Amino acid sequence: MLNVSILPPVVRKTVTVKLNSSRQSRVSTAFLLGRGGEQLRSYPLLLPVNELTLDGISAGEYTLRIECGNEVITTQIIIPQ
């Protein structure tokens, strides 16, 4: 099981995402999606990883989609102006 949480504070251009996984040494991918669902970036992950830092992100609404095997987790990220 994979748990995702956004660590405060969410500041302009930087978001830290905390990941907790019961899986050991599992390859996963995180995708940053824009408002229309378009893929903006991808981040390869090797679980278990503790944190993923997303840098250089403009203000707006995004979706972080993490795929690990057949498990898919999505979470909303809002970057203030």
Secondary structure by P-SEA (a helix, b strand, c coil): cbbbbbcccccccbbbbbbbbcccbbbbbbbbbcccccccbbbbbcccccccccccccbbbbbbbbbcccbbbbbbbbbcc
